[in-house]
Amino acid sequence: MAHNGEHLPVPLRQKHDLCLAPFSTDPRTTAMQSHITNPDETYDDEISLADIVAFIVKHLYLIIAFALTGLLLGTGLSWMSLNQWQANADLQVGQIQYAGGGAQPVLIEPVAQTVARVESRSFQDALLKSQNQDPADDTAPLVKLVRKTLTAKAVVGTSLVHLSVRGFTPDQSKALLQASEKMLIAIHAEEADSLLSEFRARLARVDQELTENDVQIKRLNDAIAQRAKAPAAAHGANDALLLGLMSKASQDRQDLMKRKTALEEQLNPNLSFISKPLGDITVSDKPVYPLPVLFAVTGLAIGLLVGLGLGWLRDLRQRGWQT
């Protein structure tokens, strides 16, 4: 059997060699390149420290110019912005002693619900109206500031709510926070008033029953004393009846005293009270916004980034946008 066309006639052998040429195993023809490049050109994807230094030196004036421009713009913007002072305070949510005998008091309103109330738009609207502001005008500087900075945070593990708000003057921020506290206290007082009023009414009824019980006991004591002066032959079933009535009256008094003690515990101002401020309102000594240093550093950083980016784009353009 003929192999590689060795026994073919010359014309057919030449044709056979031409057909097998693309599949030749000659290493000079099998070294196929995936792309055409300049054989003298080499690529190095790693950027050395020398490359970075050269880039900075090349575009030094451009980088410095934009960095200084950003620094000046940031500083200028801080001076153009209105100063803001922040007021802070803690409010203790009120509680009600629903039952005596050492039972735990219940908060008038859960702390989380109080936080949500303060940050609601309806509460903000009422606060702005109390400061003679139109809450519908969201473009007004004070309206925007209150909606952005009025916050409430729960103090974990306590019944305290931390309130804060900003104003354009120290007095304005303090007035805003005072109004917020008064609004919360009024809301909680309204919720607690019906319960406390009911406790007071019950205590008044108990006091009245105690007064009537005292009168009854006095009459029974007088009757028993009168019977004691009677001859022994006159004693009988009436004595037993008087003693039974006295025993019942004494037991009623003990029950009334227990009820009175429980109600007085429920009305104890240390156990049942409406919400109240815990300490005074504090106002920052200096404006909390804007911070010139922060504005300047931010402007400087942005300027540096812009300068570096423009330098890189300039190098790309000089290379014909080749990467």
C-alpha positions in Angstrom: 0.0 0.0 0.0 1.5 3.4 -1.0 2.2 5.8 1.8 2.8 9.6 1.5 2.6 9.3 -2.3 6.0 7.6 -2.8 4.9 5.3 -5.6 2.6 7.7 -7.4 3.6 9.2 -10.8 5.3 12.5 -10.6 2.3 14.7 -11.6 0.1 13.0 -9.1 2.8 13.1 -6.5 3.1 16.8 -6.9 -0.6 17.3 -6.6 -0.6 15.0 -3.5 2.1 17.1 -1.8 0.2 20.3 -2.5 -2.9 18.8 -0.8 -1.0 17.8 2.3 0.9 21.1 2.6 -1.6 22.8 4.9 -1.3 19.8 7.3 2.5 19.6 7.3 4.1 19.0 10.6 7.0 21.3 9.9 7.4 23.3 13.1 8.2 26.4 11.0 4.6 26.3 9.6 2.7 25.1 12.8 3.8 28.0 15.0 0.6 29.9 14.3 0.3 33.3 16.0 -3.0 34.3 17.5 -2.6 37.9 16.4 -0.2 39.9 14.2 2.2 42.1 16.2 5.5 43.8 15.8 8.1 41.1 16.6 10.3 43.8 18.1 7.5 45.1 20.3 7.1 43.9 23.9 4.4 44.6 26.4 4.6 45.0 30.2 1.3 45.3 32.0 3.0 46.0 35.4 3.3 49.7 36.5 6.4 50.4 38.5 7.0 53.1 41.0 9.2 54.8 38.5 6.3 55.0 36.1 4.1 56.6 38.7 6.8 59.1 39.6 7.3 59.9 36.0 3.6 60.4 35.4 3.3 62.8 38.4 6.4 64.8 37.3 5.1 65.0 33.8 1.7 66.4 34.9 2.8 68.1 38.1 1.5 71.5 37.3 -1.8 70.2 36.1 -2.3 68.2 39.2 -1.3 71.0 41.5 -3.5 73.5 39.7 -6.7 71.3 40.0 -5.8 70.4 43.6 -5.5 74.1 44.6 -8.7 74.9 42.7 -10.6 72.2 44.6 -9.2 73.4 47.9 -10.3 77.0 47.2 -13.7 75.9 46.0 -14.2 73.7 49.1 -13.1 76.5 51.5 -15.3 79.0 49.7 -18.3 76.8 49.8 -17.9 76.3 53.5 -17.9 80.1 54.0 -20.9 80.5 51.8 -23.0 77.9 53.6 -25.3 78.9 56.6 -24.0 77.9 60.0 -26.0 75.3 61.8 -26.2 74.6 65.6 -27.5 71.4 67.1 -29.6 71.0 70.2 -29.8 67.7 72.1 -32.0 66.5 75.0 -33.3 63.3 76.6 -37.0 62.6 77.2 -38.2 60.0 79.6 -41.4 58.4 78.3 -44.1 58.3 81.0 -45.5 55.2 82.6 -48.6 53.9 84.4 -48.7 51.6 87.4 -51.8 49.5 86.3 -51.7 47.2 89.3 -50.3 47.3 92.8 -48.5 44.7 94.7 -45.1 45.3 93.1 -46.3 44.8 89.4 -44.1 46.4 86.7 -45.3 49.8 85.3 -46.3 50.0 81.7 -45.1 52.8 79.4 -47.7 55.2 78.1 -46.3 54.7 74.6 -43.6 52.2 73.5 -40.2 53.9 73.0 -40.0 52.7 69.3 -43.5 54.2 68.7 -42.3 57.5 70.2 -39.3 57.5 67.9 -41.5 56.9 64.8 -43.9 59.7 65.9 -41.1 62.3 66.2 -39.8 61.4 62.7 -43.3 61.4 61.1 -44.2 64.2 58.7 -47.3 65.1 60.7 -45.2 65.8 63.8 -42.8 67.8 61.8 -45.6 69.8 60.3 -47.0 70.6 63.8 -43.6 71.6 65.0 -43.0 74.0 62.0 -46.4 75.6 62.6 -45.5 76.2 66.2 -42.5 78.2 64.9 -44.6 80.2 62.4 -43.3 78.3 59.4 -45.4 77.0 56.5 -44.8 73.2 56.4 -46.1 73.1 52.8 -43.1 75.2 51.6 -40.4 72.6 51.4 -38.0 75.1 49.8 -37.8 77.3 52.9 -34.4 76.9 54.5 -35.7 76.2 58.0 -38.4 73.7 56.8 -35.7 71.8 54.8 -33.4 71.8 57.8 -36.0 70.6 60.3 -37.2 67.8 58.0 -33.5 66.7 57.6 -32.2 67.0 61.1 -35.1 66.3 63.5 -34.3 62.9 64.8 -35.2 60.6 67.8 -33.2 57.6 69.0 -34.1 55.1 71.6 -31.6 54.7 74.4 -31.2 50.9 74.6 -32.3 49.3 77.8 -34.1 52.4 79.1 -37.3 54.4 78.6 -35.4 57.3 77.3 -35.6 58.9 73.9 -32.7 61.1 72.6 -33.9 64.1 70.6 -31.9 66.3 68.4 -32.5 69.1 65.9 -30.6 71.8 64.1 -31.2 75.5 63.7 -29.5 78.5 62.1 -28.8 80.1 65.5 -28.3 78.6 69.0 -31.6 80.1 70.2 -33.5 78.7 67.2 -32.2 75.2 67.7 -33.1 75.3 71.4 -36.6 76.7 70.7 -37.2 73.9 68.2 -36.2 71.2 70.6 -38.2 72.7 73.5 -41.3 72.8 71.2 -40.7 69.1 70.3 -40.5 68.2 74.0 -43.7 70.1 74.8 -45.6 68.4 72.0 -44.6 64.9 73.1 -45.4 65.6 76.7 -48.9 66.9 75.8 -49.6 63.9 73.6 -48.5 61.5 76.3 -50.4 63.4 79.0 -53.6 63.2 77.0 -53.2 59.4 76.7 -52.4 59.0 80.4 -55.0 61.4 81.8 -58.0 59.1 81.3 -56.3 56.3 83.2 -55.0 58.5 86.1 -58.4 60.1 86.4 -60.0 56.7 86.7 -57.5 55.8 89.5 -58.3 59.0 91.3 -62.1 58.4 91.0 -61.7 54.9 92.4 -59.6 56.2 95.3 -62.3 58.8 96.1 -65.0 56.0 96.2 -62.8 53.9 98.5 -62.3 56.9 100.8 -66.1 57.4 100.9 -66.7 53.8 101.7 -64.1 53.9 104.5 -65.8 56.9 106.0 -69.2 55.1 106.0 -67.4 52.0 107.4 -66.0 54.1 110.3 -69.5 55.4 111.1 -70.9 51.8 111.1 -68.1 50.5 113.3 -68.6 53.4 115.8 -72.4 52.6 116.0 -71.7 48.9 116.5 -69.1 49.7 119.3 -71.6 52.0 121.0 -74.3 49.3 120.8 -72.0 46.6 122.2 -70.9 48.9 125.0 -74.6 49.7 125.8 -75.4 46.0 125.8 -72.5 45.3 128.2 -74.1 47.6 130.8 -77.4 45.6 130.6 -78.1 42.8 133.2 -76.8 39.4 132.3 -80.4 38.1 131.9 -80.9 40.6 129.0 -78.0 39.2 126.9 -79.0 36.8 124.2 -79.2 36.4 120.4 -78.8 40.2 119.9 -75.3 40.1 121.4 -74.2 37.4 118.9 -75.7 39.5 116.1 -73.8 42.6 117.1 -70.6 40.7 117.3 -71.2 39.2 113.9 -71.9 42.6 112.4 -68.7 44.0 114.0 -66.6 41.2 112.6 -68.0 41.8 109.1 -67.4 45.6 109.4 -63.8 45.0 110.5 -63.2 42.7 107.6 -64.7 45.2 105.2 -62.4 47.8 106.5 -59.3 45.7 106.0 -60.4 45.0 102.3 -61.0 48.7 101.8 -57.6 49.6 103.2 -55.9 47.1 100.8 -57.7 48.7 97.9 -56.7 52.1 99.0 -53.1 51.1 99.3 -53.1 49.6 95.8 -54.7 52.7 94.3 -52.2 55.0 96.1 -49.4 52.9 94.7 -50.8 53.3 91.2 -51.0 57.1 91.7 -47.5 57.3 93.3 -45.7 60.0 91.2 -42.6 57.8 91.2 -44.5 54.9 89.5 -47.1 56.7 87.4 -46.1 59.9 85.6 -46.4 61.6 82.3 -43.3 62.0 80.0 -40.8 64.5 81.3 -37.4 65.9 80.2 -34.4 64.3 81.8 -32.0 67.2 82.2 -31.6 70.4 80.3 -31.3 71.0 76.6 -27.7 71.3 75.4 -26.7 73.3 72.4 -23.4 72.9 70.6 -20.8 75.6 71.4 -19.8 75.9 67.7 -21.6 75.3 64.5 -21.8 71.6 63.6 -22.1 72.5 59.9 -20.3 73.5 57.8 -16.9 72.2 58.9 -14.3 74.3 56.9 -11.5 71.7 57.3 -13.8 68.9 56.0 -14.9 71.0 53.0 -11.3 71.9 52.3 -10.0 68.4 52.4 -12.9 67.1 50.3 -12.2 69.8 47.7 -8.5 69.0 47.7 -9.2 65.3 47.2 -11.6 65.9 44.3 -9.2 68.3 42.7 -6.4 65.8 42.9 -8.6 63.1 41.3 -9.6 65.4 38.5 -6.0 66.4 37.8 -4.8 62.8 37.7 -7.7 61.9 35.5 -7.0 64.7 33.0 -3.3 63.8 33.0 -4.2 60.2 32.1 -6.5 61.3 29.4 -3.9 63.5 28.0 -1.4 60.6 27.8 -4.1 58.5 26.0 -4.7 61.2 23.4 -1.0 61.6 22.8 -0.7 57.8 22.2 -3.6 57.9 19.7 -6.1 56.5 22.2 -4.2 53.2 22.3 -4.3 51.3 25.6 
